[in-house]
């Protein structure tokens, strides 16, 4: 399981699409990512909701009688609502793209698309949105372990764990790539400057210190004899 980048959990997304099966799939997957989702099967139904409560709108273009383009236009011009909008459409002509972006679209995804692609684009749009970005912290979480990328610190079960710069860089590398085996030589190359002379034993010493500081969670930091180290969530 990949570690979670905190900050997106709890963000509210409204899915507006007349394909009920697609709405169900999107809602299921986005909920699993930690978002809070709601669904409207028409633009008219969407307008009955309190749209200012949402952080992002996934909006199908080809709906009737009011299209996604018309809804977006109404939101921007009549309701002065600047909610981020990602258009979903089976059409991908240049004119459609231009129309979408002229209406203030933040992104435009052509059907069919992968859920991974859509999720990545949703997070990218939210990160760019001024109203949302200020609340997104660059924190990596794996279970009860949190790594604050900005402050360069580890927190386990709400308690700060004091790590040296190199210790943080090592555990940060391993946690962000769970299950991936790194040799001592690779860790040295990635963490230490090329002009600094250190041996593979240096990696072992740092790993031992990290394990001790992590308490029972140090058991998640594993080694494979003769190969190197990896993190197992």
DOPAPA-533258 format. One record per residue: x, y, z of N, C-alpha, C, O in turn; residue in three letters. Coordinates in steps of 0.2 Angstrom, whole numbers, m for minus. Layout:
N
n.east / n.north / n.up / ca.east / ca.north / ca.up / c.east / c.north / c.up / o.east / o.north / o.up / residu
X / Y / Z / X / Y / Z / X / Y / Z / X / Y / Z / ALA
...
# end
This chain:
233
n.east / n.north / n.up / ca.east / ca.north / ca.up / c.east / c.north / c.up / o.east / o.north / o.up / residu
4 / m6 / 0 / 0 / 0 / 0 / 4 / 6 / 0 / 9 / 7 / 4 / UNK
3 / 11 / m5 / 7 / 17 / m5 / 5 / 21 / 1 / m1 / 22 / 3 / UNK
10 / 25 / 4 / 9 / 30 / 9 / 4 / 35 / 7 / 4 / 37 / 1 / UNK
0 / 38 / 11 / m5 / 43 / 9 / m2 / 50 / 10 / 1 / 52 / 15 / UNK
m3 / 54 / 5 / m1 / 61 / 6 / m7 / 65 / 9 / m12 / 66 / 6 / UNK
m6 / 67 / 15 / m12 / 70 / 19 / m14 / 77 / 16 / m10 / 80 / 13 / UNK
m20 / 79 / 18 / m22 / 86 / 16 / m28 / 85 / 11 / m32 / 90 / 11 / UNK
m29 / 80 / 7 / m34 / 79 / 2 / m40 / 76 / 6 / m46 / 77 / 3 / UNK
m39 / 72 / 11 / m45 / 69 / 14 / m50 / 74 / 17 / m48 / 79 / 20 / UNK
m56 / 72 / 15 / m62 / 77 / 18 / m64 / 82 / 13 / m69 / 85 / 14 / UNK
m60 / 83 / 7 / m62 / 88 / 2 / m68 / 85 / m1 / m69 / 79 / m3 / UNK
m73 / 90 / m2 / m79 / 88 / m5 / m79 / 88 / m13 / m78 / 94 / m15 / UNK
m82 / 83 / m16 / m82 / 83 / m23 / m89 / 82 / m25 / m92 / 77 / m23 / UNK
m92 / 86 / m30 / m98 / 84 / m33 / m97 / 81 / m40 / m94 / 84 / m44 / UNK
m100 / 75 / m41 / m100 / 72 / m47 / m106 / 73 / m51 / m112 / 71 / m49 / UNK
m106 / 76 / m57 / m112 / 78 / m61 / m112 / 74 / m67 / m108 / 76 / m72 / UNK
m115 / 69 / m68 / m115 / 65 / m74 / m122 / 61 / m75 / m124 / 58 / m70 / UNK
m124 / 60 / m81 / m131 / 56 / m81 / m130 / 49 / m82 / m134 / 45 / m83 / UNK
m123 / 47 / m82 / m122 / 40 / m82 / m121 / 37 / m75 / m116 / 38 / m72 / UNK
m127 / 34 / m73 / m127 / 32 / m66 / m121 / 27 / m64 / m119 / 27 / m59 / UNK
m120 / 22 / m69 / m115 / 17 / m67 / m108 / 21 / m66 / m104 / 19 / m62 / UNK
m106 / 25 / m71 / m100 / 29 / m70 / m100 / 33 / m63 / m95 / 33 / m60 / UNK
m105 / 36 / m62 / m106 / 40 / m55 / m104 / 35 / m49 / m100 / 37 / m45 / UNK
m107 / 29 / m50 / m106 / 24 / m44 / m99 / 22 / m44 / m96 / 22 / m38 / UNK
m95 / 21 / m49 / m88 / 19 / m50 / m84 / 25 / m47 / m79 / 24 / m43 / UNK
m85 / 31 / m49 / m81 / 37 / m47 / m82 / 38 / m40 / m77 / 39 / m36 / UNK
m88 / 38 / m37 / m90 / 39 / m30 / m86 / 34 / m26 / m83 / 36 / m21 / UNK
m86 / 28 / m28 / m83 / 22 / m24 / m76 / 23 / m24 / m73 / 23 / m18 / UNK
m72 / 25 / m29 / m65 / 26 / m29 / m63 / 32 / m26 / m58 / 32 / m22 / UNK
m66 / 37 / m27 / m64 / 44 / m24 / m66 / 43 / m16 / m62 / 46 / m12 / UNK
m71 / 40 / m14 / m72 / 39 / m7 / m66 / 35 / m4 / m64 / 37 / 2 / UNK
m64 / 30 / m7 / m58 / 26 / m5 / m52 / 30 / m4 / m48 / 28 / 0 / UNK
m51 / 36 / m8 / m46 / 40 / m8 / m46 / 45 / m2 / m42 / 49 / m1 / UNK
m52 / 45 / 1 / m53 / 49 / 7 / m57 / 56 / 6 / m58 / 60 / 10 / UNK
m59 / 56 / m1 / m64 / 62 / m2 / m71 / 61 / 0 / m73 / 55 / 2 / UNK
m75 / 66 / 1 / m82 / 66 / 2 / m85 / 67 / m4 / m85 / 73 / m7 / UNK
m89 / 63 / m7 / m92 / 64 / m13 / m100 / 64 / m13 / m103 / 61 / m8 / UNK
m103 / 68 / m18 / m110 / 68 / m19 / m111 / 67 / m26 / m107 / 69 / m30 / UNK
m117 / 66 / m28 / m119 / 64 / m35 / m125 / 68 / m37 / m130 / 68 / m33 / UNK
m125 / 71 / m43 / m131 / 74 / m46 / m131 / 71 / m53 / m126 / 71 / m57 / UNK
m137 / 68 / m56 / m137 / 65 / m62 / m139 / 70 / m68 / m141 / 68 / m73 / UNK
m139 / 76 / m66 / m141 / 82 / m71 / m138 / 88 / m69 / m137 / 89 / m63 / UNK
m137 / 93 / m73 / m135 / 100 / m71 / m141 / 103 / m67 / m139 / 107 / m62 / UNK
m147 / 102 / m69 / m153 / 104 / m65 / m153 / 102 / m58 / m154 / 106 / m53 / UNK
m151 / 96 / m57 / m151 / 93 / m50 / m145 / 96 / m46 / m145 / 97 / m40 / UNK
m139 / 97 / m50 / m133 / 100 / m46 / m135 / 107 / m44 / m133 / 109 / m38 / UNK
m139 / 111 / m48 / m140 / 118 / m46 / m145 / 118 / m39 / m145 / 123 / m36 / UNK
m148 / 112 / m38 / m152 / 112 / m32 / m148 / 111 / m25 / m150 / 112 / m20 / UNK
m142 / 109 / m26 / m137 / 108 / m21 / m134 / 115 / m19 / m133 / 119 / m23 / UNK
m131 / 115 / m13 / m127 / 121 / m11 / m120 / 120 / m13 / m116 / 117 / m10 / UNK
m119 / 123 / m19 / m113 / 121 / m23 / m107 / 125 / m19 / m101 / 123 / m20 / UNK
m108 / 130 / m15 / m102 / 133 / m12 / m99 / 128 / m6 / m94 / 130 / m4 / UNK
m103 / 123 / m5 / m100 / 118 / 0 / m95 / 113 / m3 / m91 / 110 / 1 / UNK
m94 / 113 / m9 / m90 / 108 / m13 / m83 / 112 / m14 / m82 / 118 / m16 / UNK
m78 / 107 / m14 / m71 / 110 / m16 / m69 / 109 / m24 / m65 / 112 / m26 / UNK
m73 / 104 / m27 / m72 / 103 / m34 / m78 / 100 / m37 / m82 / 96 / m34 / UNK
m79 / 101 / m44 / m84 / 99 / m48 / m82 / 94 / m53 / m78 / 97 / m57 / UNK
m84 / 88 / m53 / m83 / 84 / m59 / m89 / 84 / m64 / m94 / 82 / m62 / UNK
m88 / 87 / m70 / m94 / 89 / m73 / m94 / 86 / m80 / m90 / 87 / m84 / UNK
m99 / 82 / m82 / m100 / 79 / m88 / m102 / 84 / m93 / m106 / 88 / m91 / UNK
m100 / 84 / m99 / m102 / 89 / m104 / m108 / 88 / m107 / m113 / 92 / m108 / UNK
m109 / 81 / m110 / m115 / 79 / m114 / m121 / 77 / m110 / m122 / 71 / m109 / UNK
m124 / 82 / m107 / m130 / 81 / m103 / m136 / 85 / m106 / m135 / 90 / m110 / UNK
m142 / 83 / m104 / m148 / 87 / m107 / m153 / 88 / m102 / m153 / 83 / m97 / UNK
m157 / 93 / m102 / m157 / 98 / m107 / m152 / 103 / m106 / m150 / 107 / m110 / UNK
m149 / 104 / m100 / m144 / 109 / m98 / m137 / 105 / m99 / m136 / 100 / m95 / UNK
m133 / 107 / m103 / m126 / 104 / m104 / m121 / 106 / m98 / m123 / 110 / m95 / UNK
m116 / 102 / m98 / m111 / 104 / m93 / m108 / 111 / m94 / m106 / 114 / m90 / UNK
m107 / 112 / m101 / m104 / 119 / m103 / m109 / 124 / m100 / m107 / 129 / m98 / UNK
m116 / 123 / m101 / m120 / 128 / m99 / m120 / 129 / m91 / m121 / 135 / m89 / UNK
m120 / 124 / m88 / m119 / 124 / m81 / m113 / 128 / m78 / m114 / 132 / m74 / UNK
m108 / 126 / m81 / m101 / 130 / m80 / m102 / 137 / m81 / m100 / 141 / m77 / UNK
m105 / 139 / m87 / m106 / 146 / m88 / m110 / 150 / m83 / m109 / 155 / m81 / UNK
m116 / 146 / m81 / m120 / 149 / m76 / m117 / 150 / m69 / m118 / 155 / m66 / UNK
m113 / 145 / m68 / m109 / 146 / m61 / m104 / 152 / m61 / m104 / 155 / m56 / UNK
m101 / 152 / m67 / m96 / 158 / m67 / m99 / 165 / m68 / m97 / 169 / m64 / UNK
m104 / 165 / m72 / m107 / 172 / m74 / m112 / 174 / m70 / m113 / 180 / m68 / UNK
m117 / 170 / m68 / m123 / 172 / m64 / m122 / 171 / m57 / m125 / 175 / m53 / UNK
m119 / 165 / m55 / m118 / 164 / m48 / m112 / 166 / m45 / m111 / 165 / m39 / UNK
m107 / 168 / m49 / m100 / 170 / m47 / m97 / 165 / m42 / m94 / 167 / m37 / UNK
m98 / 159 / m45 / m95 / 153 / m41 / m88 / 151 / m44 / m89 / 149 / m50 / UNK
m83 / 151 / m41 / m76 / 149 / m44 / m74 / 143 / m42 / m68 / 141 / m42 / UNK
m79 / 138 / m40 / m77 / 131 / m39 / m73 / 128 / m44 / m74 / 129 / m50 / UNK
m67 / 125 / m43 / m63 / 121 / m48 / m68 / 116 / m52 / m71 / 113 / m49 / UNK
m67 / 116 / m58 / m71 / 112 / m62 / m66 / 107 / m67 / m62 / 110 / m70 / UNK
m68 / 101 / m67 / m65 / 96 / m72 / m70 / 94 / m76 / m75 / 90 / m74 / UNK
m70 / 95 / m83 / m75 / 92 / m87 / m73 / 85 / m89 / m67 / 83 / m90 / UNK
m78 / 81 / m89 / m78 / 74 / m92 / m82 / 73 / m98 / m88 / 75 / m98 / UNK
m79 / 71 / m103 / m83 / 71 / m110 / m80 / 65 / m114 / m74 / 63 / m114 / UNK
m84 / 63 / m118 / m82 / 58 / m124 / m80 / 62 / m130 / m77 / 58 / m134 / UNK
m80 / 68 / m130 / m78 / 72 / m135 / m71 / 75 / m134 / m70 / 78 / m128 / UNK
m67 / 75 / m138 / m60 / 78 / m137 / m58 / 83 / m143 / m52 / 83 / m144 / UNK
m62 / 86 / m146 / m60 / 90 / m152 / m57 / 96 / m149 / m58 / 98 / m143 / UNK
m53 / 100 / m153 / m50 / 106 / m151 / m55 / 111 / m149 / m54 / 115 / m144 / UNK
m61 / 112 / m153 / m66 / 117 / m151 / m69 / 115 / m144 / m70 / 120 / m140 / UNK
m70 / 109 / m143 / m73 / 107 / m136 / m68 / 109 / m130 / m70 / 112 / m125 / UNK
m62 / 108 / m132 / m56 / 110 / m127 / m56 / 117 / m126 / m56 / 119 / m120 / UNK
m57 / 121 / m131 / m56 / 128 / m131 / m63 / 131 / m127 / m62 / 135 / m123 / UNK
m68 / 128 / m129 / m75 / 130 / m125 / m74 / 129 / m118 / m76 / 133 / m114 / UNK
m72 / 123 / m116 / m71 / 121 / m109 / m67 / 126 / m105 / m68 / 128 / m100 / UNK
m61 / 127 / m108 / m56 / 131 / m104 / m58 / 139 / m105 / m57 / 143 / m100 / UNK
m62 / 141 / m110 / m65 / 148 / m110 / m70 / 149 / m104 / m71 / 154 / m102 / UNK
m73 / 143 / m102 / m78 / 144 / m97 / m75 / 143 / m90 / m78 / 143 / m85 / UNK
m68 / 143 / m90 / m65 / 143 / m83 / m63 / 136 / m81 / m63 / 135 / m75 / UNK
m63 / 131 / m85 / m62 / 124 / m83 / m55 / 124 / m81 / m50 / 127 / m83 / UNK
m54 / 119 / m76 / m47 / 118 / m73 / m43 / 112 / m76 / m37 / 112 / m76 / UNK
m47 / 108 / m79 / m45 / 102 / m82 / m50 / 99 / m87 / m56 / 101 / m86 / UNK
m48 / 95 / m91 / m53 / 92 / m96 / m51 / 85 / m97 / m45 / 84 / m100 / UNK
m55 / 80 / m95 / m53 / 73 / m96 / m58 / 69 / m101 / m64 / 70 / m100 / UNK
m55 / 66 / m106 / m59 / 63 / m111 / m60 / 56 / m109 / m56 / 52 / m106 / UNK
m66 / 53 / m110 / m68 / 47 / m109 / m66 / 42 / m115 / m66 / 44 / m120 / UNK
m64 / 36 / m113 / m64 / 33 / m107 / m57 / 35 / m103 / m52 / 37 / m107 / UNK
m57 / 35 / m97 / m51 / 37 / m93 / m50 / 32 / m88 / m54 / 28 / m86 / UNK
m44 / 31 / m85 / m42 / 27 / m79 / m44 / 30 / m73 / m43 / 37 / m73 / UNK
m46 / 27 / m68 / m47 / 30 / m61 / m41 / 33 / m59 / m41 / 38 / m55 / UNK
m35 / 30 / m60 / m29 / 32 / m57 / m27 / 39 / m60 / m25 / 44 / m57 / UNK
m29 / 40 / m67 / m28 / 46 / m70 / m32 / 52 / m67 / m30 / 57 / m66 / UNK
m39 / 50 / m67 / m43 / 55 / m64 / m42 / 57 / m57 / m42 / 63 / m55 / UNK
m40 / 52 / m53 / m38 / 54 / m46 / m32 / 58 / m46 / m32 / 63 / m42 / UNK
m27 / 57 / m50 / m21 / 61 / m50 / m23 / 68 / m52 / m20 / 73 / m50 / UNK
m27 / 69 / m57 / m29 / 75 / m60 / m33 / 79 / m54 / m33 / 85 / m54 / UNK
m38 / 76 / m51 / m42 / 79 / m46 / m37 / 82 / m40 / m38 / 88 / m38 / UNK
m32 / 78 / m38 / m27 / 81 / m33 / m23 / 86 / m36 / m22 / 91 / m32 / UNK
m21 / 86 / m42 / m17 / 92 / m45 / m21 / 98 / m45 / m19 / 103 / m44 / UNK
m28 / 97 / m47 / m32 / 103 / m48 / m33 / 106 / m41 / m33 / 112 / m40 / UNK
m34 / 102 / m36 / m35 / 104 / m29 / m29 / 108 / m26 / m29 / 113 / m23 / UNK
m23 / 105 / m28 / m17 / 108 / m26 / m16 / 115 / m29 / m13 / 119 / m25 / UNK
m18 / 116 / m35 / m18 / 123 / m38 / m23 / 128 / m36 / m22 / 134 / m36 / UNK
m28 / 125 / m33 / m34 / 130 / m31 / m32 / 134 / m25 / m30 / 131 / m19 / UNK
m32 / 140 / m25 / m30 / 144 / m19 / m34 / 143 / m13 / m31 / 143 / m7 / UNK
m40 / 142 / m14 / m45 / 141 / m8 / m43 / 134 / m5 / m45 / 133 / 1 / UNK
m40 / 129 / m8 / m39 / 123 / m6 / m32 / 122 / m4 / m30 / 119 / 1 / UNK
m27 / 124 / m8 / m20 / 123 / m7 / m17 / 125 / m1 / m13 / 121 / 2 / UNK
m20 / 130 / 2 / m17 / 132 / 9 / m18 / 127 / 14 / m15 / 128 / 20 / UNK
m23 / 123 / 13 / m25 / 118 / 18 / m21 / 111 / 17 / m22 / 107 / 21 / UNK
m18 / 111 / 12 / m15 / 104 / 10 / m7 / 104 / 13 / m3 / 108 / 10 / UNK
m6 / 100 / 18 / 1 / 99 / 21 / 4 / 94 / 17 / 2 / 88 / 16 / UNK
11 / 95 / 16 / 15 / 90 / 13 / 17 / 85 / 18 / 23 / 85 / 20 / UNK
13 / 81 / 20 / 14 / 76 / 25 / 13 / 69 / 22 / 7 / 68 / 19 / UNK
18 / 64 / 23 / 17 / 58 / 21 / 15 / 53 / 27 / 18 / 54 / 32 / UNK
10 / 49 / 26 / 7 / 45 / 31 / 7 / 38 / 29 / 5 / 36 / 24 / UNK
10 / 34 / 34 / 9 / 26 / 33 / 7 / 24 / 40 / 11 / 23 / 44 / UNK
1 / 22 / 40 / m2 / 19 / 46 / m1 / 25 / 52 / m4 / 30 / 51 / UNK
2 / 24 / 57 / 2 / 28 / 63 / 9 / 33 / 62 / 11 / 36 / 67 / UNK
12 / 32 / 57 / 19 / 35 / 56 / 17 / 41 / 51 / 15 / 40 / 45 / UNK
20 / 47 / 53 / 19 / 53 / 48 / 26 / 56 / 47 / 30 / 57 / 52 / UNK
27 / 58 / 41 / 33 / 62 / 39 / 32 / 68 / 37 / 29 / 69 / 31 / UNK
33 / 74 / 40 / 32 / 81 / 38 / 38 / 83 / 34 / 43 / 84 / 36 / UNK
36 / 83 / 27 / 42 / 85 / 22 / 44 / 92 / 23 / 50 / 93 / 22 / UNK
40 / 97 / 25 / 42 / 104 / 26 / 47 / 105 / 32 / 52 / 108 / 32 / UNK
44 / 102 / 38 / 48 / 102 / 44 / 53 / 97 / 45 / 57 / 97 / 50 / UNK
53 / 92 / 41 / 58 / 87 / 41 / 58 / 83 / 48 / 63 / 83 / 51 / UNK
52 / 81 / 50 / 51 / 78 / 56 / 47 / 72 / 56 / 42 / 71 / 51 / UNK
48 / 67 / 60 / 43 / 61 / 61 / 39 / 62 / 67 / 41 / 64 / 72 / UNK
33 / 60 / 66 / 28 / 59 / 71 / 25 / 52 / 71 / 22 / 50 / 66 / UNK
25 / 49 / 77 / 22 / 42 / 78 / 17 / 42 / 83 / 19 / 44 / 89 / UNK
11 / 41 / 82 / 5 / 41 / 86 / 5 / 47 / 90 / 4 / 48 / 96 / UNK
6 / 53 / 86 / 5 / 59 / 89 / 11 / 62 / 92 / 11 / 68 / 95 / UNK
16 / 58 / 93 / 22 / 60 / 97 / 28 / 61 / 92 / 30 / 57 / 88 / UNK
32 / 67 / 93 / 37 / 68 / 88 / 43 / 64 / 90 / 45 / 63 / 96 / UNK
47 / 61 / 84 / 53 / 57 / 85 / 58 / 61 / 82 / 58 / 63 / 77 / UNK
63 / 62 / 86 / 69 / 66 / 84 / 74 / 62 / 80 / 77 / 57 / 82 / UNK
75 / 64 / 74 / 79 / 61 / 69 / 85 / 66 / 67 / 83 / 72 / 66 / UNK
90 / 63 / 65 / 95 / 68 / 62 / 93 / 68 / 55 / 89 / 65 / 52 / UNK
97 / 73 / 51 / 95 / 74 / 44 / 96 / 68 / 40 / 91 / 67 / 36 / UNK
101 / 64 / 41 / 102 / 58 / 37 / 97 / 53 / 39 / 94 / 49 / 34 / UNK
95 / 52 / 45 / 90 / 47 / 47 / 84 / 49 / 44 / 80 / 44 / 42 / UNK
82 / 55 / 44 / 75 / 57 / 41 / 75 / 55 / 33 / 70 / 53 / 31 / UNK
81 / 57 / 30 / 81 / 56 / 23 / 81 / 49 / 21 / 78 / 47 / 16 / UNK
84 / 44 / 25 / 83 / 37 / 24 / 76 / 34 / 25 / 74 / 31 / 21 / UNK
73 / 36 / 31 / 67 / 33 / 32 / 62 / 36 / 27 / 57 / 33 / 25 / UNK
63 / 42 / 25 / 58 / 46 / 20 / 59 / 42 / 14 / 53 / 41 / 10 / UNK
64 / 40 / 12 / 65 / 36 / 5 / 62 / 30 / 6 / 58 / 28 / 1 / UNK
63 / 26 / 11 / 60 / 19 / 12 / 52 / 19 / 12 / 49 / 15 / 9 / UNK
50 / 24 / 16 / 43 / 24 / 18 / 39 / 26 / 11 / 33 / 24 / 10 / UNK
42 / 31 / 7 / 38 / 33 / 1 / 39 / 28 / m4 / 35 / 28 / m9 / UNK
43 / 22 / m3 / 43 / 17 / m8 / 42 / 10 / m5 / 47 / 6 / m5 / UNK
37 / 9 / m2 / 36 / 3 / 3 / 37 / m3 / m2 / 35 / m4 / m7 / UNK
41 / m8 / 2 / 42 / m14 / m2 / 48 / m14 / m6 / 50 / m20 / m9 / UNK
50 / m8 / m8 / 56 / m8 / m13 / 62 / m9 / m9 / 64 / m6 / m4 / UNK
66 / m14 / m12 / 73 / m15 / m8 / 78 / m11 / m11 / 79 / m10 / m17 / UNK
82 / m7 / m6 / 87 / m3 / m8 / 94 / m6 / m5 / 94 / m7 / 1 / UNK
99 / m7 / m9 / 105 / m9 / m7 / 108 / m3 / m3 / 106 / 2 / m3 / UNK
113 / m5 / 1 / 117 / 0 / 5 / 120 / 5 / 0 / 120 / 11 / 2 / UNK
123 / 2 / m5 / 126 / 7 / m10 / 122 / 12 / m13 / 123 / 18 / m14 / UNK
115 / 10 / m15 / 111 / 14 / m17 / 109 / 19 / m12 / 108 / 25 / m14 / UNK
108 / 17 / m6 / 106 / 22 / m1 / 111 / 27 / 0 / 110 / 33 / 1 / UNK
118 / 25 / 0 / 123 / 30 / 0 / 123 / 35 / m5 / 124 / 41 / m4 / UNK
122 / 32 / m11 / 122 / 36 / m17 / 116 / 42 / m17 / 117 / 47 / m19 / UNK
111 / 40 / m14 / 105 / 44 / m14 / 105 / 49 / m9 / 102 / 55 / m9 / UNK
108 / 47 / m3 / 108 / 51 / 3 / 114 / 55 / 4 / 113 / 61 / 7 / UNK
120 / 53 / 3 / 126 / 56 / 5 / 129 / 59 / m2 / 128 / 57 / m7 / UNK
132 / 65 / m1 / 135 / 68 / m6 / 141 / 64 / m9 / 144 / 60 / m5 / UNK
142 / 65 / m16 / 147 / 61 / m19 / 154 / 62 / m16 / 159 / 58 / m16 / UNK
155 / 68 / m14 / 162 / 70 / m11 / 163 / 68 / m4 / 169 / 69 / m1 / UNK
159 / 65 / m1 / 159 / 63 / 6 / 161 / 55 / 6 / 157 / 51 / 3 / UNK
166 / 53 / 9 / 168 / 46 / 10 / 165 / 43 / 16 / 167 / 44 / 21 / UNK
160 / 38 / 14 / 157 / 34 / 19 / 157 / 27 / 17 / 157 / 26 / 11 / UNK
156 / 23 / 22 / 156 / 15 / 20 / 148 / 13 / 21 / 144 / 16 / 24 / UNK
147 / 7 / 18 / 141 / 4 / 19 / 139 / 3 / 26 / 133 / 3 / 28 / UNK
144 / 2 / 31 / 143 / 2 / 38 / 139 / 8 / 41 / 135 / 7 / 45 / UNK
140 / 13 / 37 / 137 / 20 / 40 / 129 / 19 / 39 / 125 / 21 / 43 / UNK
127 / 16 / 34 / 120 / 14 / 32 / 117 / 10 / 38 / 112 / 11 / 41 / UNK
121 / 5 / 40 / 118 / 0 / 45 / 118 / 4 / 52 / 113 / 2 / 55 / UNK
122 / 8 / 53 / 122 / 12 / 60 / 116 / 16 / 60 / 112 / 17 / 65 / UNK
115 / 20 / 54 / 109 / 24 / 54 / 102 / 20 / 54 / 98 / 23 / 58 / UNK
102 / 15 / 51 / 96 / 11 / 51 / 95 / 8 / 58 / 89 / 8 / 61 / UNK
100 / 6 / 62 / 99 / 4 / 69 / 96 / 9 / 73 / 92 / 8 / 77 / UNK
99 / 15 / 72 / 97 / 21 / 76 / 89 / 23 / 75 / 85 / 24 / 79 / UNK
87 / 22 / 68 / 81 / 24 / 66 / 76 / 19 / 70 / 71 / 21 / 72 / UNK
78 / 12 / 69 / 74 / 7 / 72 / 72 / 8 / 80 / 67 / 8 / 82 / UNK
78 / 10 / 83 / 77 / 11 / 90 / 73 / 17 / 92 / 68 / 17 / 96 / UNK
73 / 22 / 88 / 69 / 28 / 89 / 62 / 27 / 87 / 57 / 30 / 90 / UNK
60 / 23 / 83 / 54 / 21 / 81 / 50 / 16 / 85 / 44 / 15 / 84 / UNK
54 / 14 / 90 / 50 / 9 / 95 / 48 / 3 / 91 / 51 / 0 / 87 / UNK
42 / 1 / 93 / 39 / m5 / 90 / 38 / m5 / 82 / 38 / m10 / 79 / UNK
38 / 1 / 80 / 37 / 2 / 73 / 44 / 1 / 69 / 44 / 1 / 63 / UNK
49 / 1 / 73 / 55 / m1 / 70 / 56 / m7 / 66 / 60 / m9 / 62 / UNK
51 / m12 / 68 / 51 / m18 / 65 / 48 / m18 / 58 / 49 / m23 / 54 / UNK
45 / m12 / 56 / 43 / m12 / 49 / 49 / m10 / 44 / 48 / m11 / 38 / UNK
54 / m8 / 47 / 60 / m7 / 44 / 65 / m13 / 43 / 68 / m15 / 48 / UNK
64 / m16 / 38 / 67 / m23 / 37 / 73 / m23 / 32 / 74 / m19 / 28 / UNK
77 / m29 / 33 / 83 / m30 / 29 / 83 / m37 / 26 / 80 / m41 / 29 / UNK
86 / m37 / 20 / 86 / m44 / 17 / 94 / m45 / 16 / 97 / m42 / 13 / UNK
96 / m50 / 20 / 103 / m52 / 21 / 106 / m52 / 14 / 104 / m56 / 9 / UNK
112 / m48 / 13 / 116 / m48 / 7 / 113 / m43 / 2 / 116 / m42 / m4 / UNK
107 / m40 / 3 / 104 / m36 / m2 / 103 / m29 / 0 / 106 / m24 / m3 / UNK
99 / m28 / 6 / 99 / m21 / 8 / 92 / m20 / 12 / 91 / m25 / 16 / UNK
89 / m14 / 12 / 84 / m13 / 17 / 77 / m11 / 13 / 78 / m8 / 7 / UNK
72 / m12 / 16 / 65 / m10 / 14 / 61 / m8 / 19 / 62 / m11 / 25 / UNK
55 / m5 / 18 / 50 / m3 / 23 / 44 / m7 / 21 / 41 / m7 / 15 / UNK
41 / m11 / 26 / 35 / m15 / 25 / 30 / m12 / 30 / 30 / m12 / 36 / UNK
24 / m9 / 27 / 19 / m5 / 31 / 16 / m10 / 35 / 11 / m9 / 39 / UNK
# end
